[in-house]
């Protein structure tokens, strides 16, 4: 899925968050845009609702790649995690 052209909606993001094997706060990129928005990383630790809200509002903050298999999901970094997850 091309997340900028077809961003995941709230329903999809909730499904990802609910199946995520990584800490939920890792779905939010802490990049220059995050800093420009003056967001606090601590606000997203163990806060799935806040993570979904910020990602619906600012799709560019979605960490990628996100790999979904059935009801489980991971952040595909480092890349070698993808092969292990999909096997």
Buried (B, 14 or more C-beta within 10 A) or exposed (E): EEBEEEBBEEEBBBBBBEBBEBEBBBBBBBEEEBEEEEBEEEEBEEBBEBBBBBBBEBBEBBBEEBBBEEEEBBBBBEEEBBEEBEE
